Amino acid sequence: MSRLVVVTNRVPSADELTHLEQGSVAVGGLVSAVKSMMLRQRGLWLGWSGRGTSRGRPGAPGATFSHGPVDLATIDLSEDELNLYYTGFANRTLWPLLHCFLERVSIRRESYRAYQRINRRFAETLFPLLKPDDAVWVHDYQLFLVGHFLRQAGWKGKLGYFLHVPFPPTEAFDILPWGPEILQGLLQYDLVGLHTESYRRNLVNALAAETDGAWDGRNFTYDGRTSRIGVYPIGIEPDEFREPARLSVPSLSDVLSLPPDPDNKIIVGVDRLDYTKGIPLRLRALDRMLERRPSMRGKVTFVQISAPSRTRVPEYVKEREDVEMLVGQINGKFSEMGWAPIRYLYRYFPQRDLARFYHDADVGMVTPLRDGMNLIAKEFVAAQGDDPGVLLLSRFSGAAVEMGDAVVVNPYDIDGTSEALYMALQMPKPERVERWRSMMDVVVSNSSSHWGESFYGDLERGTEGISG
């Protein structure tokens, strides 16, 4: 079996690696998904160190090594490079483009040139570290071109890529001046993975529009190379949420000092504070429900947990201001003595606490405007128990493809979402249990380890050995 070499924008933190070795929780979705393979093979992980050096450009490619349960190779980036490559092209060009927020896309040639340079540095740093039978797995939109530069450097071995965000329709991707170069770069990978069939269809259409290649339903062949393009919906490890949800950690009511009231319903939303997550529209749907259903006033508490995200990007600063203004307006409009409709928490919580919060909630509100998968939806389902809550899920999340027994909504339809929220709060237990059991079957069968092993197995076999 080949050694697995993972390439990501940033390597796991020291704490995450400790959890990785001990098999405990509180690691990210990607770490959880590849941990068993990495530990089994003592794999190699390459990425940015997380350090910003002086403003000048670093010298020749080179890695700093640390050895533990997984071998790490890290590179440093200068503050200028981070501003152009990461904050600029990755998060102000590619992120909004891939999520179809076209009015937010920033087109700057300087940023793209930095993106090319950093992708080249990743590839040139990695190439001398590789062994002939390694399997290289590159991840996400920050590193589209690493495969292209690895092939240029002379790598002829197995090379896979996974996109963790949506791939947009061709008309949207066409606005990117360097789209053809990125598409050509993707065809250097032996295997390209996406979360859903619609994302794969969008990518294949873009490739067909840009090249005269041939698509046979599984493989795209162009200029003598064949790339398999597959669908691999990522999951979670359900036990990492089932068990902590039952521990004697503080309940959500305890954390919020809510008055004991068996009739009070709790709605929970957990997101990075990102404009793709639809938090303002979610708040407006709550506002609409409280307007139209006055009987719910004083009987429901909406808990929005927003983890800080990309705090140096102006669009994210504005999103935080908009959310906090709406929270204040809605609380000012409806609050009564001893009750406020919204509790807003702008901070991180450990995974164990989140599992308990999910378990305590009557409704989990997961309503992104666009999302590659959204693992919060699966975490919420995994944390439920004998008296499960209801998952209210955006149709524009990848998770909605798998979890049809959620209450699926269009978050842009504020009236419809408010009525669906009221229905979810009133749903009888037999229906809640039936929906939850169906979704839990999906969460268990499509776990993160299954996702990782499935992609890695297909990469190992090559395009001729893949049947699906």
C-alpha positions as CSV (number, residue, x, y, z in Angstrom):
1,M,0.0,0.0,0.0
2,S,1.3,3.5,-0.9
3,R,2.2,6.0,1.7
4,L,-0.5,8.7,1.8
5,V,0.8,12.3,1.4
6,V,-1.8,14.9,2.2
7,V,-1.4,18.5,1.1
8,T,-3.6,21.2,2.6
9,N,-3.4,25.0,2.9
10,R,-2.5,24.6,6.6
11,V,-1.3,21.6,8.6
12,P,-3.2,20.5,11.7
13,S,-2.3,22.2,15.0
14,A,-0.3,20.5,17.7
15,D,-3.5,20.0,19.7
16,E,-5.2,18.4,16.8
17,L,-2.3,16.0,16.3
18,T,-2.4,15.1,20.0
19,H,-6.1,14.2,19.6
20,L,-5.2,12.4,16.4
21,E,-2.8,10.1,18.2
22,Q,-5.0,9.5,21.2
23,G,-8.1,8.9,19.1
24,S,-10.1,11.6,21.0
25,V,-12.4,14.3,19.7
26,A,-12.1,18.0,18.8
27,V,-10.4,17.6,15.5
28,G,-11.5,19.1,12.2
29,G,-13.5,17.2,9.6
30,L,-10.6,16.6,7.2
31,V,-8.3,15.4,10.1
32,S,-11.0,13.1,11.3
33,A,-11.5,11.7,7.8
34,V,-7.9,10.8,7.1
35,K,-6.6,10.0,10.6
36,S,-6.8,6.2,10.4
37,M,-5.0,6.1,7.1
38,M,-2.3,8.6,8.2
39,L,-1.7,6.8,11.5
40,R,-1.6,3.4,9.8
41,Q,1.0,4.5,7.3
42,R,2.8,7.2,9.2
43,G,1.8,9.5,6.4
44,L,3.3,12.8,5.4
45,W,1.3,16.1,5.7
46,L,2.5,19.3,4.0
47,G,1.0,22.7,4.5
48,W,1.5,26.3,5.7
49,S,2.8,26.5,9.2
50,G,0.4,29.2,10.3
51,R,3.2,31.7,10.7
52,G,3.4,35.0,8.9
53,T,7.1,36.0,8.3
54,S,8.4,39.5,7.6
55,R,6.9,41.4,4.7
56,G,9.6,40.3,2.2
57,R,9.2,37.2,0.1
58,P,10.8,34.0,1.6
59,G,13.7,32.5,-0.3
60,A,14.0,29.1,-2.0
61,P,11.4,26.4,-1.3
62,G,12.1,24.4,1.8
63,A,10.2,22.7,4.6
64,T,10.5,22.5,8.4
65,F,9.9,19.0,9.7
66,S,8.4,17.7,12.9
67,H,7.9,14.0,13.6
68,G,5.1,12.5,15.7
69,P,2.1,10.3,14.9
70,V,2.2,11.9,11.5
71,D,5.2,13.5,9.8
72,L,4.7,17.2,9.2
73,A,6.4,19.3,6.6
74,T,5.5,23.0,6.9
75,I,6.4,26.1,4.9
76,D,6.2,29.8,6.0
77,L,4.5,32.5,4.1
78,S,5.2,36.2,4.3
79,E,2.5,38.7,5.3
80,D,2.4,40.1,1.8
81,E,1.9,36.6,0.4
82,L,-0.9,35.8,2.8
83,N,-2.6,39.1,1.9
84,L,-2.5,38.4,-1.8
85,Y,-2.7,34.6,-2.0
86,Y,-4.9,33.7,0.9
87,T,-6.9,36.8,1.9
88,G,-6.9,38.0,-1.6
89,F,-7.3,35.4,-4.3
90,A,-8.4,32.4,-2.2
91,N,-11.0,34.2,-0.1
92,R,-12.0,37.3,-2.0
93,T,-12.0,35.7,-5.5
94,L,-12.3,31.9,-5.4
95,W,-14.5,31.6,-2.3
96,P,-17.3,33.9,-3.5
97,L,-17.0,32.6,-7.1
98,L,-17.3,29.0,-6.2
99,H,-20.3,29.8,-3.9
100,C,-22.0,31.9,-6.7
101,F,-21.7,35.2,-4.8
102,L,-20.6,36.9,-8.0
103,E,-21.1,40.4,-6.8
104,R,-18.4,39.8,-4.2
105,V,-15.8,38.5,-6.5
106,S,-12.6,40.5,-6.6
107,I,-10.5,40.2,-9.9
108,R,-6.9,41.3,-9.3
109,R,-4.0,40.0,-11.5
110,E,-1.5,40.6,-8.6
111,S,-3.5,38.3,-6.4
112,Y,-3.6,35.6,-9.0
113,R,0.1,35.8,-9.6
114,A,0.7,35.3,-5.9
115,Y,-1.7,32.3,-6.0
116,Q,0.4,30.8,-8.8
117,R,3.6,31.4,-6.9
118,I,2.4,29.9,-3.7
119,N,1.0,26.8,-5.4
120,R,4.3,26.4,-7.2
121,R,6.1,26.7,-3.9
122,F,4.0,24.0,-2.3
123,A,4.7,21.7,-5.3
124,E,8.5,22.4,-5.4
125,T,8.8,21.9,-1.7
126,L,6.9,18.6,-1.8
127,F,8.5,17.0,-4.8
128,P,11.9,16.2,-3.3
129,L,10.2,14.6,-0.3
130,L,8.2,12.1,-2.4
131,K,8.9,8.4,-2.9
132,P,8.0,6.8,-6.2
133,D,5.0,4.8,-4.8
134,D,3.5,7.6,-2.7
135,A,-0.1,8.6,-3.3
136,V,-0.5,12.4,-3.1
137,W,-3.8,13.9,-2.1
138,V,-4.3,17.7,-2.5
139,H,-7.2,19.5,-0.9
140,D,-9.4,22.4,-1.7
141,Y,-9.6,25.6,-3.6
142,Q,-6.5,27.2,-2.1
143,L,-4.4,24.7,-4.0
144,F,-6.0,24.0,-7.4
145,L,-2.7,24.3,-9.2
146,V,-0.4,22.2,-7.0
147,G,-1.0,19.2,-9.2
148,H,0.0,21.2,-12.4
149,F,3.3,22.3,-10.8
150,L,4.0,18.8,-9.4
151,R,3.7,17.4,-12.9
152,Q,6.0,20.1,-14.2
153,A,8.5,19.2,-11.5
154,G,8.5,15.6,-12.8
155,W,6.1,13.8,-10.6
156,K,4.6,10.8,-12.4
157,G,3.0,9.0,-9.4
158,K,-0.6,8.9,-8.1
159,L,-2.1,12.3,-7.7
160,G,-5.6,13.1,-6.3
161,Y,-7.5,16.2,-5.6
162,F,-10.7,16.9,-3.5
163,L,-12.7,20.1,-3.6
164,H,-14.5,20.7,-0.3
165,V,-16.7,23.6,-1.6
166,P,-19.2,23.7,-4.5
167,F,-18.2,23.9,-8.1
168,P,-20.4,26.5,-9.8
169,P,-22.2,26.4,-13.1
170,T,-20.1,27.2,-16.2
171,E,-21.7,30.7,-16.6
172,A,-20.4,31.7,-13.1
173,F,-17.0,30.1,-13.5
174,D,-16.5,31.9,-16.8
175,I,-16.1,35.3,-15.1
176,L,-12.7,34.2,-13.8
177,P,-10.0,35.3,-16.4
178,W,-7.8,32.4,-15.2
179,G,-10.5,29.8,-15.2
180,P,-9.0,28.0,-18.2
181,E,-5.6,27.6,-16.5
182,I,-7.3,26.2,-13.3
183,L,-9.3,23.7,-15.4
184,Q,-6.2,22.6,-17.3
185,G,-4.5,22.2,-13.9
186,L,-7.3,19.9,-12.6
187,L,-6.8,17.6,-15.5
188,Q,-3.3,16.8,-14.2
189,Y,-4.8,14.9,-11.3
190,D,-5.6,11.2,-11.7
191,L,-8.7,11.5,-9.5
192,V,-10.8,14.6,-8.7
193,G,-13.5,14.3,-6.0
194,L,-16.5,16.5,-5.2
195,H,-19.3,16.2,-2.8
196,T,-22.4,15.9,-5.0
197,E,-23.4,14.9,-8.5
198,S,-24.5,18.5,-9.4
199,Y,-21.0,19.8,-8.5
200,R,-19.5,17.0,-10.7
201,R,-21.8,17.9,-13.5
202,N,-20.9,21.6,-13.3
203,L,-17.1,20.7,-13.4
204,V,-17.5,18.4,-16.4
205,N,-19.6,21.0,-18.3
206,A,-16.8,23.6,-17.6
207,L,-14.1,21.2,-18.8
208,A,-16.1,20.3,-21.9
209,A,-16.6,24.0,-22.7
210,E,-12.9,24.8,-22.3
211,T,-11.4,21.7,-24.0
212,D,-12.2,19.2,-26.8
213,G,-11.9,16.4,-24.2
214,A,-14.2,13.4,-24.0
215,W,-16.4,12.5,-21.0
216,D,-17.6,8.9,-20.7
217,G,-19.6,9.3,-17.5
218,R,-16.7,8.5,-15.2
219,N,-13.5,9.7,-16.8
220,F,-12.5,12.9,-18.7
221,T,-9.8,12.3,-21.3
222,Y,-7.9,15.2,-22.8
223,D,-4.5,15.5,-24.5
224,G,-3.5,11.9,-23.7
225,R,-4.4,12.1,-20.0
226,T,-7.4,10.6,-18.3
227,S,-8.8,12.0,-15.0
228,R,-11.5,10.2,-13.1
229,I,-14.1,12.7,-11.6
230,G,-16.0,11.1,-8.8
231,V,-18.6,11.9,-6.2
232,Y,-17.5,11.4,-2.5
233,P,-19.8,13.0,0.1
234,I,-17.8,13.7,3.2
235,G,-19.2,12.7,6.6
236,I,-18.4,12.7,10.3
237,E,-17.5,10.0,12.9
238,P,-20.9,9.8,14.7
239,D,-19.6,8.3,17.9
240,E,-17.6,11.5,18.4
241,F,-20.9,13.3,18.8
242,R,-23.1,10.6,20.3
243,E,-21.0,10.0,23.4
244,P,-20.2,13.6,24.4
245,A,-23.9,14.5,24.0
246,R,-24.7,12.3,26.9
247,L,-21.8,13.4,29.2
248,S,-22.5,15.4,32.3
249,V,-21.1,18.6,30.7
250,P,-23.1,21.9,31.2
251,S,-26.3,21.8,29.3
252,L,-27.3,24.6,26.9
253,S,-29.8,25.9,29.4
254,D,-27.1,26.0,32.1
255,V,-24.7,27.9,29.8
256,L,-27.4,30.5,29.0
257,S,-28.9,30.6,32.5
258,L,-32.3,29.9,31.0
259,P,-35.2,29.7,33.5
260,P,-36.4,26.1,33.9
261,D,-39.5,25.8,31.7
262,P,-40.4,22.5,30.1
263,D,-42.5,24.3,27.5
264,N,-39.6,26.5,26.3
265,K,-38.2,25.4,23.0
266,I,-34.6,25.9,22.0
267,I,-33.4,26.4,18.4
268,V,-29.7,26.3,17.8
269,G,-27.6,27.5,14.9
270,V,-23.8,26.9,14.7
271,D,-21.7,28.4,12.0
272,R,-18.5,30.1,11.1
273,L,-19.4,33.8,10.7
274,D,-19.5,33.7,6.9
275,Y,-21.8,35.4,4.4
276,T,-22.5,32.1,2.8
277,K,-24.1,30.7,5.9
278,G,-27.3,32.8,5.6
279,I,-27.4,34.0,9.2
280,P,-29.2,37.3,8.6
281,L,-31.9,35.6,6.6
282,R,-32.2,33.0,9.3
283,L,-32.7,35.7,11.9
284,R,-35.3,37.4,9.7
285,A,-37.2,34.1,9.5
286,L,-37.3,33.9,13.3
287,D,-38.5,37.5,13.3
288,R,-41.3,36.7,10.9
289,M,-42.4,33.6,12.9
290,L,-42.6,35.7,16.1
291,E,-44.6,38.3,14.3
292,R,-47.1,35.8,12.8
293,R,-47.2,33.4,15.7
294,P,-47.4,35.6,18.9
295,S,-48.1,32.5,20.9
296,M,-44.5,31.5,20.5
297,R,-43.2,34.7,22.2
298,G,-41.7,33.8,25.5
299,K,-41.7,30.1,24.5
300,V,-38.8,29.9,22.2
301,T,-35.1,30.8,22.5
302,F,-32.9,30.9,19.4
303,V,-29.2,30.3,20.2
304,Q,-26.8,31.5,17.4
305,I,-23.2,30.4,17.9
306,S,-20.9,32.1,15.4
307,A,-17.3,31.2,15.3
308,P,-15.0,34.1,14.2
309,S,-13.8,33.6,10.7
310,R,-11.4,35.5,8.4
311,T,-11.5,38.6,10.5
312,R,-9.1,40.5,8.3
313,V,-11.4,40.3,5.2
314,P,-13.7,43.4,5.0
315,E,-16.7,41.4,3.8
316,Y,-16.6,39.3,7.0
317,V,-16.3,42.4,9.2
318,K,-19.4,43.7,7.5
319,E,-21.2,40.4,8.0
320,R,-20.6,40.5,11.7
321,E,-21.9,44.1,12.0
322,D,-25.0,43.1,10.1
323,V,-25.7,40.1,12.2
324,E,-25.2,41.9,15.5
325,M,-27.4,44.8,14.4
326,L,-30.2,42.3,13.5
327,V,-29.9,40.5,16.8
328,G,-30.2,43.8,18.6
329,Q,-33.2,44.9,16.5
330,I,-35.1,41.6,17.0
331,N,-34.4,41.4,20.7
332,G,-35.4,45.0,21.1
333,K,-38.7,44.3,19.3
334,F,-39.8,41.2,21.1
335,S,-38.0,40.9,24.5
336,E,-40.0,40.7,27.7
337,M,-39.1,40.7,31.3
338,G,-37.0,37.6,31.8
339,W,-37.0,36.5,28.1
340,A,-35.1,37.5,25.0
341,P,-35.7,35.6,21.7
342,I,-32.1,35.5,20.7
343,R,-28.9,34.5,22.5
344,Y,-25.9,35.4,20.4
345,L,-22.5,33.9,21.1
346,Y,-19.6,35.1,19.1
347,R,-16.9,32.6,20.1
348,Y,-15.6,29.1,19.7
349,F,-16.9,26.2,21.7
350,P,-15.2,22.8,22.1
351,Q,-16.7,19.9,20.1
352,R,-17.8,18.2,23.3
353,D,-19.9,21.2,24.3
354,L,-21.4,21.6,20.8
355,A,-22.5,18.0,20.9
356,R,-24.3,18.6,24.1
357,F,-25.9,21.8,22.7
358,Y,-27.1,19.9,19.6
359,H,-28.6,17.2,21.9
360,D,-30.4,19.8,24.0
361,A,-32.0,21.7,21.1
362,D,-35.5,21.1,19.8
363,V,-34.5,22.4,16.3
364,G,-31.2,22.6,14.6
365,M,-31.3,25.4,12.0
366,V,-28.7,24.8,9.3
367,T,-29.6,27.2,6.5
368,P,-26.6,28.2,4.4
369,L,-27.2,30.1,1.1
370,R,-24.6,27.8,-0.5
371,D,-22.5,25.1,1.1
372,G,-20.3,22.3,-0.2
373,M,-21.6,19.8,2.3
374,N,-22.1,21.3,5.8
375,L,-21.1,18.8,8.5
376,I,-23.0,20.7,11.2
377,A,-26.2,19.1,9.8
378,K,-24.7,15.6,10.3
379,E,-23.2,16.5,13.7
380,F,-26.7,17.6,14.9
381,V,-28.3,14.4,13.8
382,A,-25.5,12.3,15.4
383,A,-25.9,14.0,18.8
384,Q,-29.7,13.3,19.1
385,G,-31.1,10.7,21.5
386,D,-34.4,9.0,22.3
387,D,-36.4,12.3,22.0
388,P,-34.7,13.8,19.0
389,G,-34.8,17.3,17.7
390,V,-35.7,18.4,14.2
391,L,-33.1,19.4,11.5
392,L,-34.2,22.4,9.5
393,L,-31.8,22.2,6.4
394,S,-31.2,24.5,3.4
395,R,-31.8,22.9,0.0
396,F,-28.6,24.7,-1.1
397,S,-26.3,22.6,1.1
398,G,-24.7,19.4,-0.1
399,A,-26.1,17.6,2.9
400,A,-29.6,18.1,1.6
401,V,-28.9,15.6,-1.2
402,E,-28.3,12.9,1.4
403,M,-30.7,14.0,4.2
404,G,-34.1,14.2,2.5
405,D,-35.9,13.5,5.8
406,A,-34.8,16.9,7.2
407,V,-37.2,19.7,7.0
408,V,-35.7,21.1,3.8
409,V,-36.2,24.9,3.1
410,N,-35.2,27.6,0.7
411,P,-33.5,30.1,3.0
412,Y,-34.2,33.0,0.6
413,D,-37.9,32.4,1.2
414,I,-38.3,34.0,4.6
415,D,-42.0,33.3,4.8
416,G,-41.6,29.7,3.9
417,T,-38.7,29.2,6.3
418,S,-40.6,30.9,9.1
419,E,-43.6,28.5,8.6
420,A,-41.2,25.5,8.4
421,L,-39.6,26.6,11.6
422,Y,-43.0,26.8,13.3
423,M,-43.9,23.3,12.0
424,A,-40.6,21.9,13.2
425,L,-41.2,23.3,16.7
426,Q,-44.7,21.6,16.8
427,M,-43.7,18.3,15.2
428,P,-44.9,15.3,17.2
429,K,-42.4,12.8,18.6
430,P,-43.3,9.8,16.4
431,E,-42.5,11.9,13.2
432,R,-39.4,13.3,14.8
433,V,-38.1,9.8,15.6
434,E,-38.9,8.5,12.2
435,R,-37.1,11.3,10.4
436,W,-34.1,11.1,12.7
437,R,-33.7,7.4,12.3
438,S,-33.6,7.7,8.5
439,M,-31.0,10.5,8.7
440,M,-28.9,8.7,11.3
441,D,-28.7,5.7,8.9
442,V,-27.1,8.1,6.4
443,V,-24.7,9.5,8.9
444,V,-23.5,6.1,10.1
445,S,-23.1,4.6,6.6
446,N,-21.4,7.6,5.1
447,S,-18.9,8.4,7.9
448,S,-15.7,10.4,7.5
449,S,-13.5,7.3,7.6
450,H,-15.6,5.8,4.8
451,W,-15.1,8.9,2.7
452,G,-11.4,8.9,3.2
453,E,-11.0,5.2,2.5
454,S,-13.2,5.4,-0.5
455,F,-11.3,8.2,-2.2
456,Y,-7.9,6.7,-1.2
457,G,-8.9,3.3,-2.5
458,D,-10.0,4.7,-5.8
459,L,-6.8,6.7,-6.1
460,E,-4.8,3.5,-5.4
461,R,-6.6,1.5,-8.1
462,G,-6.4,4.2,-10.8
463,T,-9.0,5.0,-13.4
464,E,-9.1,1.4,-14.9
465,G,-9.9,-0.1,-11.5
466,I,-12.8,2.1,-10.5
467,S,-16.2,0.7,-11.1
468,G,-18.6,3.5,-9.8
